[in-house]
């Protein structure tokens, strides 16, 4: 195994570990802040359609928290389509909004990092 492959392997292990940490943080938010988030977004059609996922166990909660974080991080799309209430968005607590945005951007960063590392690992010659 070449040094490049060894480094890429270790970096992939770090990214995978970070993904598990991300899942833990998302589940913690889902189990502790769900009722408050859903209460603040009760007029948001995009969320109310997904709200039954909260009864879908951990996987459903992850999907719902991902949907909420996407809607809070990129609200313009949902506001234009009328699926998000501006009043709900403005009344949503800023600390939770910030955490959801960090959650959304970090998962995108982790997925991109893993894709790049896999591409580098595949292009590295075997020695």
ROKE-540468 format. One record per residue (C-alpha): residue in three letters; y, z, x. Coordinates in pm, 1 decimal, always signed. Example, Ala and Ser with C-alpha at 12.3 -4.5 7.8 and 13.67 -1.06 7.14 Angstrom:
2
MARBA  residuo        py        pz        px
MARBA      ALA    -450.0    +780.0   +1230.0
MARBA      SER    -106.0    +714.0   +1367.0
This chain:
127
MARBA  residuo        py        pz        px
MARBA      UNK      +0.0      +0.0      +0.0
MARBA      UNK    +339.8     -97.6    +136.8
MARBA      UNK    +631.7    +139.0    +171.1
MARBA      UNK    +815.6     -52.6    -100.6
MARBA      UNK    +531.9      -4.1    -345.7
MARBA      UNK    +509.4    +363.7    -255.1
MARBA      UNK    +881.5    +417.7    -316.2
MARBA      UNK    +870.3    +218.4    -641.0
MARBA      UNK    +567.5    +421.3    -752.0
MARBA      UNK    +745.8    +750.7    -691.3
MARBA      UNK   +1058.1    +626.4    -867.1
MARBA      UNK    +844.5    +517.2   -1165.1
MARBA      UNK    +693.9    +866.6   -1174.6
MARBA      UNK   +1044.4   +1014.5   -1185.7
MARBA      UNK   +1144.6    +779.7   -1468.7
MARBA      UNK    +828.5    +860.0   -1667.7
MARBA      UNK    +888.6   +1232.4   -1620.3
MARBA      UNK   +1248.1   +1180.1   -1735.1
MARBA      UNK   +1117.2   +1001.0   -2045.0
MARBA      UNK    +903.7   +1302.8   -2133.2
MARBA      UNK   +1207.6   +1528.4   -2084.9
MARBA      UNK   +1404.9   +1292.0   -2312.7
MARBA      UNK   +1134.6   +1319.1   -2580.4
MARBA      UNK   +1149.2   +1698.7   -2553.6
MARBA      UNK   +1528.4   +1705.1   -2589.4
MARBA      UNK   +1516.4   +1463.8   -2884.3
MARBA      UNK   +1247.9   +1670.0   -3058.8
MARBA      UNK   +1443.1   +1990.0   -2995.0
MARBA      UNK   +1749.9   +1835.7   -3157.2
MARBA      UNK   +1536.7   +1704.8   -3442.9
MARBA      UNK   +1380.3   +2042.8   -3517.4
MARBA      UNK   +1701.0   +2246.5   -3478.9
MARBA      UNK   +1985.8   +2021.9   -3599.6
MARBA      UNK   +1829.9   +1787.7   -3858.1
MARBA      UNK   +1951.5   +1960.3   -4172.1
MARBA      UNK   +2306.6   +1982.0   -4038.3
MARBA      UNK   +2306.7   +1614.6   -3929.9
MARBA      UNK   +2167.6   +1492.9   -4262.0
MARBA      UNK   +2419.3   +1706.2   -4452.1
MARBA      UNK   +2708.4   +1546.0   -4261.8
MARBA      UNK   +2566.9   +1195.6   -4319.6
MARBA      UNK   +2473.3   +1233.2   -4687.2
MARBA      UNK   +2687.6    +931.7   -4789.2
MARBA      UNK   +2542.5    +708.9   -4517.3
MARBA      UNK   +2301.1    +457.8   -4669.5
MARBA      UNK   +2155.2    +367.1   -4328.6
MARBA      UNK   +2047.8    +728.3   -4276.0
MARBA      UNK   +1938.7    +810.3   -4630.4
MARBA      UNK   +1696.7    +516.4   -4620.2
MARBA      UNK   +1542.5    +667.7   -4306.1
MARBA      UNK   +1560.1   +1033.9   -4422.6
MARBA      UNK   +1197.0   +1048.1   -4547.4
MARBA      UNK   +1087.8   +1003.5   -4184.3
MARBA      UNK   +1169.8   +1369.8   -4125.1
MARBA      UNK    +848.2   +1453.6   -4308.4
MARBA      UNK    +650.5   +1220.1   -4081.2
MARBA      UNK    +573.1   +1477.3   -3813.0
MARBA      UNK    +702.7   +1453.9   -3456.5
MARBA      UNK    +684.7   +1072.0   -3450.4
MARBA      UNK    +890.3   +1044.5   -3769.7
MARBA      UNK   +1143.2   +1293.2   -3636.7
MARBA      UNK   +1176.5   +1093.6   -3313.0
MARBA      UNK   +1232.7    +774.0   -3510.0
MARBA      UNK   +1493.7    +940.0   -3729.3
MARBA      UNK   +1679.6   +1102.3   -3439.9
MARBA      UNK   +1678.4    +763.9   -3264.9
MARBA      UNK   +1821.4    +600.7   -3575.4
MARBA      UNK   +2089.8    +865.1   -3614.4
MARBA      UNK   +2185.9    +845.1   -3246.1
MARBA      UNK   +2209.1    +466.2   -3268.2
MARBA      UNK   +2427.9    +481.6   -3576.5
MARBA      UNK   +2655.3    +748.4   -3427.9
MARBA      UNK   +2679.1    +570.2   -3090.8
MARBA      UNK   +2739.3    +220.2   -3234.1
MARBA      UNK   +2906.5    +285.9   -3571.8
MARBA      UNK   +3104.5     -40.8   -3595.8
MARBA      UNK   +2801.1    -244.7   -3706.8
MARBA      UNK   +2717.0      -0.6   -3985.8
MARBA      UNK   +3079.1     +47.5   -4092.8
MARBA      UNK   +3127.9    -331.1   -4134.5
MARBA      UNK   +2814.5    -356.8   -4348.1
MARBA      UNK   +2914.2     -56.5   -4559.6
MARBA      UNK   +2607.3    +146.5   -4462.1
MARBA      UNK   +2809.5    +422.1   -4294.9
MARBA      UNK   +3085.3    +624.1   -4453.0
MARBA      UNK   +3393.6    +658.5   -4231.6
MARBA      UNK   +3453.3   +1001.5   -4386.3
MARBA      UNK   +3101.2   +1111.3   -4285.0
MARBA      UNK   +3150.5    +977.7   -3932.1
MARBA      UNK   +3484.9   +1156.2   -3891.7
MARBA      UNK   +3349.2   +1485.3   -4025.6
MARBA      UNK   +3044.9   +1475.8   -3795.8
MARBA      UNK   +3075.9   +1752.8   -3531.4
MARBA      UNK   +3199.6   +1617.9   -3196.8
MARBA      UNK   +2956.4   +1818.7   -2977.5
MARBA      UNK   +2656.2   +1682.2   -3168.0
MARBA      UNK   +2808.9   +1332.5   -3167.0
MARBA      UNK   +2844.4   +1353.7   -2788.2
MARBA      UNK   +2485.5   +1475.0   -2744.2
MARBA      UNK   +2353.5   +1193.1   -2962.2
MARBA      UNK   +2551.4    +934.8   -2764.4
MARBA      UNK   +2417.6   +1075.8   -2436.8
MARBA      UNK   +2066.8   +1065.3   -2583.4
MARBA      UNK   +2110.8    +700.6   -2688.4
MARBA      UNK   +2255.7    +580.0   -2358.2
MARBA      UNK   +2005.5    +775.2   -2148.6
MARBA      UNK   +1705.3    +620.4   -2324.7
MARBA      UNK   +1852.0    +273.7   -2266.1
MARBA      UNK   +1904.9    +362.4   -1899.6
MARBA      UNK   +1549.6    +490.0   -1862.3
MARBA      UNK   +1399.2    +180.2   -2023.8
MARBA      UNK   +1607.7     -53.1   -1806.1
MARBA      UNK   +1522.9    +147.6   -1492.1
MARBA      UNK   +1151.7    +127.6   -1570.4
MARBA      UNK   +1170.1    -247.5   -1635.0
MARBA      UNK   +1352.7    -303.5   -1305.4
MARBA      UNK   +1109.1     -87.6   -1111.8
MARBA      UNK    +811.1    -270.2   -1259.0
MARBA      UNK    +971.7    -605.5   -1172.5
MARBA      UNK   +1037.7    -489.6    -814.7
MARBA      UNK    +682.2    -355.9    -786.8
MARBA      UNK    +533.5    -683.5    -912.0
MARBA      UNK    +740.8    -894.2    -673.2
MARBA      UNK    +655.0    -680.4    -370.7
MARBA      UNK    +385.2    -839.2    -152.2
MARBA      UNK     +63.5    -641.3    -102.8
MARBA      UNK      +6.7    -517.9    +252.6
